[in-house]
Amino acid sequence: MAPTPLEIKVNALKRLIKEESLYNQETAEQASLVDQMRTNNADPYELKKQVEVLNESKRMVVELTKKIDSHSKSLAEFLKGYSGDEDLTLASSLLK
């Protein structure tokens, strides 16, 4: 059976939240690596590239936050007019 519009919206929001969590973790790890490289006087080129990776991770977190906000609003609007018989517990918990 094909997924319902509610399932699609909920799963998309879950995926974005998971991605944001992973990028936050990557950002923290990358920041630690950059600090360590600066402390150890690493090769300037390698340090520059690692800083670029760190900045890209930070940009992704910002973009994902925007997407999460957008999808959350979309899901909230969908739930206002929803009259189906599916369980809304997961959808409601994602909006908190």
OpenMM code with the backbone's topology and positions (N, CA, C; nanometers):
from openmm import Vec3, app, unit

residues = "MET ALA PRO THR PRO LEU GLU ILE LYS VAL ASN ALA LEU LYS ARG LEU ILE LYS GLU GLU SER LEU TYR ASN GLN GLU THR ALA GLU GLN ALA SER LEU VAL ASP GLN MET ARG THR ASN ASN ALA ASP PRO TYR GLU LEU LYS LYS GLN VAL GLU VAL LEU ASN GLU SER LYS ARG MET VAL VAL GLU LEU THR LYS LYS ILE ASP SER HIS SER LYS SER LEU ALA GLU PHE LEU LYS GLY TYR SER GLY ASP GLU ASP LEU THR LEU ALA SER SER LEU LEU LYS".split()
positions = [
    Vec3(0.0839, -0.1183, 0.0000),
    Vec3(0.0000, 0.0000, 0.0000),
    Vec3(0.0885, 0.1248, 0.0000),
    Vec3(0.0491, 0.2222, -0.0735),
    Vec3(0.1265, 0.3464, -0.0847),
    Vec3(0.1192, 0.4257, 0.0456),
    Vec3(0.2260, 0.4968, 0.0767),
    Vec3(0.2234, 0.5776, 0.1990),
    Vec3(0.1227, 0.6920, 0.1864),
    Vec3(0.0611, 0.7232, 0.2975),
    Vec3(-0.0365, 0.8323, 0.2989),
    Vec3(0.0365, 0.9662, 0.3034),
    Vec3(-0.0323, 1.0735, 0.2695),
    Vec3(0.0311, 1.2056, 0.2793),
    Vec3(0.0838, 1.2348, 0.4203),
    Vec3(0.0128, 1.1885, 0.5224),
    Vec3(0.0586, 1.2087, 0.6599),
    Vec3(0.1901, 1.1351, 0.6837),
    Vec3(0.1983, 1.0104, 0.6393),
    Vec3(0.3222, 0.9333, 0.6560),
    Vec3(0.4385, 0.9995, 0.5833),
    Vec3(0.4129, 1.0507, 0.4658),
    Vec3(0.5180, 1.1163, 0.3880),
    Vec3(0.5694, 1.2386, 0.4620),
    Vec3(0.4792, 1.3208, 0.5123),
    Vec3(0.5194, 1.4421, 0.5836),
    Vec3(0.5934, 1.4094, 0.7131),
    Vec3(0.5443, 1.3109, 0.7865),
    Vec3(0.6081, 1.2720, 0.9126),
    Vec3(0.7468, 1.2146, 0.8864),
    Vec3(0.7580, 1.1268, 0.7883),
    Vec3(0.8879, 1.0656, 0.7586),
    Vec3(0.9883, 1.1669, 0.7052),
    Vec3(0.9416, 1.2629, 0.6277),
    Vec3(1.0314, 1.3676, 0.5779),
    Vec3(1.0850, 1.4505, 0.6941),
    Vec3(0.9987, 1.4853, 0.7879),
    Vec3(1.0415, 1.5637, 0.9037),
    Vec3(1.1363, 1.4828, 0.9918),
    Vec3(1.1073, 1.3549, 1.0110),
    Vec3(1.1977, 1.2689, 1.0898),
    Vec3(1.3356, 1.2619, 1.0251),
    Vec3(1.3389, 1.2478, 0.8943),
    Vec3(1.4662, 1.2396, 0.8227),
    Vec3(1.5455, 1.3690, 0.8385),
    Vec3(1.4792, 1.4820, 0.8258),
    Vec3(1.5479, 1.6108, 0.8399),
    Vec3(1.6029, 1.6304, 0.9811),
    Vec3(1.5259, 1.5897, 1.0805),
    Vec3(1.5716, 1.6017, 1.2194),
    Vec3(1.6934, 1.5129, 1.2420),
    Vec3(1.6900, 1.3924, 1.1863),
    Vec3(1.8040, 1.3018, 1.1998),
    Vec3(1.9267, 1.3590, 1.1292),
    Vec3(1.9072, 1.4127, 1.0090),
    Vec3(2.0191, 1.4738, 0.9356),
    Vec3(2.0795, 1.5895, 1.0134),
    Vec3(1.9937, 1.6727, 1.0728),
    Vec3(2.0436, 1.7867, 1.1501),
    Vec3(2.1281, 1.7383, 1.2676),
    Vec3(2.0814, 1.6337, 1.3332),
    Vec3(2.1561, 1.5772, 1.4451),
    Vec3(2.2929, 1.5278, 1.3994),
    Vec3(2.2969, 1.4601, 1.2865),
    Vec3(2.4238, 1.4089, 1.2348),
    Vec3(2.5183, 1.5220, 1.1947),
    Vec3(2.4644, 1.6267, 1.1332),
    Vec3(2.5491, 1.7403, 1.0957),
    Vec3(2.5986, 1.8153, 1.2189),
    Vec3(2.5155, 1.8239, 1.3234),
    Vec3(2.5622, 1.8859, 1.4481),
    Vec3(2.6779, 1.8061, 1.5072),
    Vec3(2.6648, 1.6741, 1.5041),
    Vec3(2.7713, 1.5873, 1.5542),
    Vec3(2.8970, 1.6045, 1.4689),
    Vec3(2.8806, 1.6070, 1.3376),
    Vec3(2.9952, 1.6245, 1.2480),
    Vec3(3.0621, 1.7603, 1.2706),
    Vec3(2.9824, 1.8629, 1.2925),
    Vec3(3.0367, 1.9967, 1.3171),
    Vec3(3.1210, 1.9983, 1.4435),
    Vec3(3.0716, 1.9343, 1.5485),
    Vec3(3.1471, 1.9298, 1.6742),
    Vec3(3.2787, 1.8543, 1.6554),
    Vec3(3.2725, 1.7406, 1.5870),
    Vec3(3.3937, 1.6619, 1.5632),
    Vec3(3.4929, 1.7391, 1.4765),
    Vec3(3.4417, 1.8060, 1.3744),
    Vec3(3.5284, 1.8808, 1.2833),
    Vec3(3.5916, 2.0000, 1.3549),
    Vec3(3.5158, 2.0667, 1.4410),
    Vec3(3.5701, 2.1801, 1.5174),
    Vec3(3.6826, 2.1327, 1.6083),
    Vec3(3.6634, 2.0167, 1.6686),
    Vec3(3.7670, 1.9595, 1.7543),
    Vec3(3.8925, 1.9284, 1.6728),
    Vec3(3.8737, 1.8719, 1.5547),
    Vec3(3.9865, 1.8389, 1.4677),
    Vec3(4.0617, 1.9647, 1.4251),
    Vec3(3.9884, 2.0690, 1.3884),
    Vec3(4.0515, 2.1948, 1.3469),
    Vec3(4.1306, 2.2548, 1.4628),
    Vec3(4.0729, 2.2535, 1.5820),
    Vec3(4.1450, 2.3051, 1.6997),
    Vec3(4.2727, 2.2259, 1.7247),
    Vec3(4.2617, 2.0946, 1.7123),
    Vec3(4.3781, 2.0085, 1.7332),
    Vec3(4.4849, 2.0375, 1.6273),
    Vec3(4.4422, 2.0569, 1.5034),
    Vec3(4.5378, 2.0856, 1.3964),
    Vec3(4.6069, 2.2198, 1.4199),
    Vec3(4.5321, 2.3177, 1.4680),
    Vec3(4.5922, 2.4482, 1.4976),
    Vec3(4.6933, 2.4360, 1.6108),
    Vec3(4.6596, 2.3578, 1.7118),
    Vec3(4.7494, 2.3377, 1.8255),
    Vec3(4.8785, 2.2698, 1.7821),
    Vec3(4.8663, 2.1747, 1.6909),
    Vec3(4.9822, 2.0973, 1.6460),
    Vec3(5.0541, 2.1607, 1.5273),
    Vec3(5.0162, 2.2828, 1.4917),
    Vec3(5.0780, 2.3519, 1.3779),
    Vec3(5.0780, 2.2652, 1.2518),
    Vec3(4.9606, 2.2185, 1.2147),
    Vec3(4.9466, 2.1321, 1.0972),
    Vec3(4.9754, 2.2110, 0.9695),
    Vec3(4.9915, 2.1368, 0.8627),
    Vec3(5.0151, 2.1958, 0.7313),
    Vec3(4.9030, 2.2962, 0.7004),
    Vec3(4.9383, 2.4181, 0.6605),
    Vec3(4.8371, 2.5215, 0.6349),
    Vec3(4.7319, 2.4811, 0.5312),
    Vec3(4.7736, 2.4089, 0.4287),
    Vec3(4.6786, 2.3663, 0.3262),
    Vec3(4.5765, 2.2688, 0.3844),
    Vec3(4.6243, 2.1701, 0.4595),
    Vec3(4.5337, 2.0729, 0.5209),
    Vec3(4.4398, 2.1412, 0.6196),
    Vec3(4.4936, 2.2347, 0.6966),
    Vec3(4.4115, 2.3086, 0.7922),
    Vec3(4.3031, 2.3876, 0.7188),
    Vec3(4.3415, 2.4523, 0.6100),
    Vec3(4.2460, 2.5301, 0.5316),
    Vec3(4.1329, 2.4409, 0.4806),
    Vec3(4.1673, 2.3241, 0.4313),
    Vec3(4.0662, 2.2320, 0.3790),
    Vec3(3.9733, 2.1827, 0.4902),
    Vec3(4.0286, 2.1564, 0.6070),
    Vec3(3.9454, 2.1115, 0.7184),
    Vec3(3.8527, 2.2236, 0.7667),
    Vec3(3.9006, 2.3465, 0.7609),
    Vec3(3.8158, 2.4612, 0.7962),
    Vec3(3.7022, 2.4735, 0.6945),
    Vec3(3.7306, 2.4483, 0.5678),
    Vec3(3.6261, 2.4503, 0.4653),
    Vec3(3.5206, 2.3436, 0.4935),
    Vec3(3.5641, 2.2255, 0.5337),
    Vec3(3.4703, 2.1182, 0.5681),
    Vec3(3.3848, 2.1608, 0.6875),
    Vec3(3.4483, 2.2213, 0.7870),
    Vec3(3.3760, 2.2690, 0.9054),
    Vec3(3.2719, 2.3734, 0.8658),
    Vec3(3.3107, 2.4678, 0.7825),
    Vec3(3.2172, 2.5723, 0.7402),
    Vec3(3.1007, 2.5154, 0.6599),
    Vec3(3.1280, 2.4164, 0.5783),
    Vec3(3.0216, 2.3521, 0.5014),
    Vec3(2.9233, 2.2811, 0.5948),
    Vec3(2.9746, 2.2153, 0.6968),
    Vec3(2.8875, 2.1487, 0.7941),
    Vec3(2.8001, 2.2506, 0.8661),
    Vec3(2.8587, 2.3640, 0.9020),
    Vec3(2.7812, 2.4694, 0.9687),
    Vec3(2.6715, 2.5229, 0.8765),
    Vec3(2.7033, 2.5393, 0.7485),
    Vec3(2.6024, 2.5863, 0.6528),
    Vec3(2.4888, 2.4852, 0.6395),
    Vec3(2.5236, 2.3579, 0.6412),
    Vec3(2.4211, 2.2545, 0.6291),
    Vec3(2.3273, 2.2557, 0.7492),
    Vec3(2.3811, 2.2799, 0.8678),
    Vec3(2.2969, 2.2862, 0.9874),
    Vec3(2.1962, 2.4002, 0.9734),
    Vec3(2.2418, 2.5138, 0.9253),
    Vec3(2.1525, 2.6292, 0.9065),
    Vec3(2.0441, 2.5960, 0.8039),
    Vec3(2.0837, 2.5358, 0.6926),
    Vec3(1.9869, 2.4999, 0.5886),
    Vec3(1.8860, 2.3974, 0.6399),
    Vec3(1.9346, 2.2990, 0.7139),
    Vec3(1.8442, 2.1973, 0.7665),
    Vec3(1.7479, 2.2566, 0.8683),
    Vec3(1.7934, 2.3515, 0.9468),
    Vec3(1.7052, 2.4172, 1.0429),
    Vec3(1.5918, 2.4882, 0.9697),
    Vec3(1.6240, 2.5543, 0.8601),
    Vec3(1.5216, 2.6208, 0.7795),
    Vec3(1.4230, 2.5189, 0.7227),
    Vec3(1.4757, 2.4082, 0.6717),
    Vec3(1.3889, 2.3052, 0.6147),
    Vec3(1.3006, 2.2425, 0.7216),
    Vec3(1.3561, 2.2204, 0.8403),
    Vec3(1.2775, 2.1630, 0.9494),
    Vec3(1.1642, 2.2577, 0.9869),
    Vec3(1.1934, 2.3860, 0.9966),
    Vec3(1.0887, 2.4842, 1.0265),
    Vec3(0.9793, 2.4809, 0.9207),
    Vec3(1.0204, 2.4776, 0.7957),
    Vec3(0.9248, 2.4755, 0.6854),
    Vec3(0.8386, 2.3493, 0.6885),
    Vec3(0.9019, 2.2345, 0.7064),
    Vec3(0.8274, 2.1085, 0.7103),
    Vec3(0.7393, 2.1005, 0.8346),
    Vec3(0.7850, 2.1554, 0.9452),
    Vec3(0.7034, 2.1556, 1.0671),
    Vec3(0.5764, 2.2372, 1.0459),
    Vec3(0.5910, 2.3535, 0.9845),
    Vec3(0.4738, 2.4372, 0.9563),
    Vec3(0.3794, 2.3663, 0.8605),
    Vec3(0.4361, 2.3021, 0.7596),
    Vec3(0.3550, 2.2294, 0.6630),
    Vec3(0.2783, 2.1157, 0.7305),
    Vec3(0.3448, 2.0434, 0.8176),
    Vec3(0.2798, 1.9333, 0.8891),
    Vec3(0.1724, 1.9867, 0.9832),
    Vec3(0.2001, 2.0956, 1.0523),
    Vec3(0.1017, 2.1544, 1.1439),
    Vec3(-0.0236, 2.1974, 1.0673),
    Vec3(-0.0038, 2.2605, 0.9526),
    Vec3(-0.1180, 2.3018, 0.8698),
    Vec3(-0.1961, 2.1796, 0.8210),
    Vec3(-0.1230, 2.0766, 0.7824),
    Vec3(-0.1876, 1.9545, 0.7351),
    Vec3(-0.2716, 1.8922, 0.8464),
    Vec3(-0.2175, 1.8908, 0.9685),
    Vec3(-0.2883, 1.8294, 1.0807),
    Vec3(-0.4142, 1.9072, 1.1189),
    Vec3(-0.4132, 2.0387, 1.0981),
    Vec3(-0.5316, 2.1192, 1.1312),
    Vec3(-0.6527, 2.0739, 1.0504),
    Vec3(-0.6307, 2.0394, 0.9262),
    Vec3(-0.7408, 1.9987, 0.8404),
    Vec3(-0.7534, 1.8484, 0.8245),
    Vec3(-0.6744, 1.7729, 0.8984),
    Vec3(-0.6726, 1.6273, 0.8821),
    Vec3(-0.7904, 1.5639, 0.9540),
    Vec3(-0.8601, 1.4750, 0.8844),
    Vec3(-0.9750, 1.4078, 0.9457),
    Vec3(-0.9666, 1.2564, 0.9292),
    Vec3(-0.8473, 1.2053, 0.9048),
    Vec3(-0.8292, 1.0618, 0.8863),
    Vec3(-0.8285, 0.9874, 1.0184),
    Vec3(-0.8086, 0.8565, 1.0098),
    Vec3(-0.8115, 0.7739, 1.1302),
    Vec3(-0.6730, 0.7232, 1.1710),
    Vec3(-0.5680, 0.7818, 1.1154),
    Vec3(-0.4323, 0.7401, 1.1513),
    Vec3(-0.3936, 0.7958, 1.2881),
    Vec3(-0.2994, 0.7286, 1.3514),
    Vec3(-0.2481, 0.7730, 1.4810),
    Vec3(-0.1632, 0.8989, 1.4611),
    Vec3(-0.1953, 1.0035, 1.5346),
    Vec3(-0.1268, 1.1315, 1.5196),
    Vec3(-0.0228, 1.1552, 1.6278),
    Vec3(0.0046, 1.0549, 1.7106),
    Vec3(0.0976, 1.0709, 1.8221),
    Vec3(0.2368, 1.1103, 1.7737),
    Vec3(0.2899, 1.0383, 1.6764),
    Vec3(0.4242, 1.0667, 1.6261),
    Vec3(0.4299, 1.2050, 1.5618),
    Vec3(0.3302, 1.2363, 1.4824),
    Vec3(0.3270, 1.3671, 1.4169),
    Vec3(0.3233, 1.4788, 1.5208),
    Vec3(0.2431, 1.4620, 1.6229),
    Vec3(0.2333, 1.5642, 1.7281),
    Vec3(0.3632, 1.5767, 1.8057),
    Vec3(0.4283, 1.4644, 1.8327),
    Vec3(0.5536, 1.4695, 1.9090),
    Vec3(0.6650, 1.5360, 1.8279),
    Vec3(0.6631, 1.5216, 1.6969),
    Vec3(0.7644, 1.5860, 1.6129),
    Vec3(0.7480, 1.7375, 1.6099),
    Vec3(0.6274, 1.7834, 1.6320),
    Vec3(0.6016, 1.9274, 1.6270),
    Vec3(0.6391, 1.9985, 1.7562),
    Vec3(0.6696, 1.9237, 1.8593),
    Vec3(0.7049, 1.9861, 1.9880),
    Vec3(0.8488, 2.0259, 1.9920),
] * unit.nanometer
topology = app.Topology()
chain = topology.addChain("A")
for resn in residues:
    res = topology.addResidue(resn, chain)
    for name in ("N", "CA", "C"):
        topology.addAtom(name, app.Element.getBySymbol(name[0]), res)
